[in-house]
Amino acid sequence: MNTTFLFIGGPEIFIILLIVVMLFGADKIPEIARGLGKGMRQIKDATNDIKKEINDSAKNQGIDTEFVRDINKEVNDVKDNIDDFTGPIKRKL
């Protein structure tokens, strides 16, 4: 079983972590991780605020946004059906 994250495997992640430790030192890694976490949280909050504003604006204009949920449900159903159909077959890039 080969675990990948964004097309990066375990050995590549290990090399990247080794380089980070060599560049910044072990004492700076928690600070860097904390900063990255805060940045990711701010981005998530900003995108949620934008989505909320768009939905509120659409509701105020009388635009129906329920079709998006229906489309997402259908797409997820198709994905599940494809996964059921292919079974254990996995494609390698």
Secondary structure as UniProt FT lines:
FT   STRAND          4..5
FT   TURN            6..7
FT   STRAND          8..9
FT   HELIX           10..24
FT   TURN            26..28
FT   HELIX           29..61
FT   HELIX           66..86
FT   TURN            87..88
//
